[in-house]
Amino acid sequence: MTSTERPQAEPRSAFRHFEPLSTRWMDNDIYGHLNNVVYYSLFDTAVNRYLIEAGALDIHGGEVIGLVVETHCNFFGSLAFPQRIEAGLRVTQQGRSSVRYEIGLFAADAELCAARGHFVHVYVDRETRRPVQALPEPYLQALKKLNP
C-alpha cells in the first residue's frame, strides 16, 4: 500500500490463525461501540494467548518476554458488547529479536475485518530488558504457523 492509498478491510483469508474473543460490558463507550483502547487490548490478548497456548510464552517464569514498541490500528466498522469476535493473526516481519504481528478483528460471522492493526514486539531478557540475540526455538515454531 502506498502512502496515498486508503487502508481497506481485509478478508479472513488474509490471516493464518484465528483466536476467539468476547467483548465485555465495560468495553462499550458512550456511543455504544467498543472504545478505541479496547481494540489494542484485544490485539494484545489474541497474540499473547496464541503464544502461551503454543508453548512459547511463559508469562510468569519465562526468561524471554515481548515488549511492544509500535502499534497502529485502522477502523472499518463497529464492534460492541455483547458480541463474539475472532482475531485473525499473521506475522509480516520477523527479525533477530523483533516480530511484527498483524491482527484483524472480525465480528463472528463477518467476512471482512472491522479493524486491522499491527504491533511490534521486541523480545528481551526478562531481567536485563536487553534484546535477545535470537528468538528461542519455541517462538520460532509458533511464528512459523503465522507466516504467509
Beta strands, then each sheet from edge to edge (+ up, - down):
strand 1: 17-22
strand 2: 64-75
strand 3: 84-94
strand 4: 98-107
strand 5: 115-125
sheet 1: 1+ 3- 4+ 5- 2+
end
